[in-house]
Amino acid sequence: MIHILLVSSDKDFFTDLASNTEENVDLSISRASSGSNALSMISGNRFELVVSDESLSDMTGLEFMKKLVSTNPMINCAAVSSLSSEDFHAASEGLGILMQLPPCPDKTHAENLLQHLKHILSITNTAGGLN
């Protein structure tokens, strides 16, 4: 089972990813309404992916990512950002963000993100099995 945490004060954030749970029985989606709420949830639960909205009720998405990576540097994460890809890369350098998502990501973005995540998980699971 792949556990995903969506972080946004918008309850309809990334509904196309959430709707994939109907098609993929191996997905479990949880939601957090703020960055601090998400950090609390992450400290007590296992998530393979955290997806943050650009603006949260208590911080920006990139501020949340910085806090997330400082607490759990091995977690896979994606962030919504309206920055150009160059500006996003500069602002998020060193955070290990898997993917920049556009504002209002759609079904294609959800499918691409899940495909990328599953590929990473298959590599890390295989590598973990070799030790």
C-alpha positions, 0 to 999 in steps of 0.5 A: 500500500502506498500512503500519500499525504496531501497538504492543503487548506483547500479540501478539493486540492488535487482531487485527480490524485485522490480519485486514483484511489478508486482505480488503484487499490494500493493507494491510501490518501490522507489530508492535512490542512496546514503545514504544522498539522502535516508535520505532526501527522508525518511524525506518527505515520509512514507516508511514501509521498507528501504533496504540498499546495503552493500556499498553506494556511500557516506557511508557503509550500516551500517553507513546509518542504524545508521543514519536512526535509529537515525532519525526514530527509528521505521522504518523497515529496512534490510541490505545487508552484507557479514559479518558472522551472528555473526559479523553482529549481533555485528556490528548492535546490537541495530539498530533493523534491521529486516533481514540481506540479502546476497550480491546479494539477490534473489527472495527467499530472497525477498519473505522471507523479504516481508513475514516477513514485512507483518507479522510485519505490521499485528501485529503493525496494530492490536496493533494500532487498540486496543488503 
